[in-house]
Amino acid sequence: MPNKSPLPTPKPALGITIERLDVATSTNDLARTAIEAGNISNPHVWIARIQTAARGRLGRTWHAPEGGLWLTAAWPPKLPTPSLGIRLGAACLDTISQCLRAHGVDPSCATLKWPNDIYIHNKKCSGILTETAHDPLGKTWLIVGVGINVNNSATTLPQDIAQCATSLRTLCATTIDRELLLNDLIAHLDAQISEPEPLADLIARIAPRLYKLDESISITDHAGTTAQGILRGLTNDGQAVLETNGKRIIITSGTIESFPDP
């Protein structure tokens, strides 16, 4: 489906241009096209009411119906690659925690599923897809796609996904102001990318909020190798620490695929 005409664009927030669309195929694809064509020179955000061909990590389909917050932000990256994923996850965790707190919900229920998904009460609320693209001058740009279940109902998702997903509206028992959430998210992302929090401080406050901390998990890396063990925390640069057969190993990348039944 082609991208429909964009809605009126508000004034830039935090020096970042925000481009709004009613319906888009994939905002990550829009970002890539704009970067490769040399059409942007400063941080830029694309947000769509609905995305029809959104995708998650490993090429998985991401369902983006009306009511959620579906966006892509583009920046020239400034951070070392090993810390980037955990920083972006922290930005989403901080945004969602702030929303929960504002609506009288204990924010500690929001947890970070390493490296950057947000789970609440064993159900997914948010996910991130990071990519890169090069402009005509060879400059590398960071593309950050973020999806947050906000006011969308689980009934709008496929049944297998609905069973393991939740939304902020469900958790807070009220409609969430998506504009306020958008502004908060952009502020947190920009802070972690443009003026990054000291990594030691970030790890110290994020590690205790890891999803399945001190529980048995299974992690599969991009080569298809699976490691099983107990998640013990994070290294100083945000990598996962897994205890298996009495030894601790460092996981540099991968996906937490499965857990024992709660």
Secondary structure, DSSP 8 states (H G I E B T S, - for coil): -----B------BTTBEEEEEEEES-HHHHHHHHHHTT--SS-EEEEEEEESS-B-GGG-B--B-TTSEEEEEEE---S-HHHHHHHHHHHHHHHHHHHHHHTT--GGGEEEETTTEEEETTEEEEEEEEEEEE-TT--EEEEEEEEE-SS--GGGS-HHHHTTB--HHHHHTS---HHHHHHHHHHHHHHHHHS---HHHHHHHHGGGBTTTTSEEEEE-TTS-EEEEEEEEE-TTS-EEEEETTEEEEE-S-EEEE----
